[in-house]
């Protein structure tokens, strides 16, 4: 038989079940500790920095756009097909 999923019952020891002290509950809207504020501040700062500096090389994008516009961008269908097949094989675990 398979054991049920969920909490297991507390078995009594010498007729008494062991008791543990519950952690104090913070009321909703109460202030958080300084460590929590420090972490939140660091995360907010990191998010702001990442949003300000996009991970895109604008010069490279401009060169691609210019090459496409003037017709000098060479399309290599064999290379595109090879990379598509390689990606497909990676997704299928082959």
HELIX and SHEET records of a PDB file:
HELIX    1   1 UNK A   34  UNK A   52  1                                  19    
HELIX    2   2 UNK A   58  UNK A   70  1                                  13    
HELIX    3   3 UNK A   77  UNK A   91  1                                  15    
END                                                                             
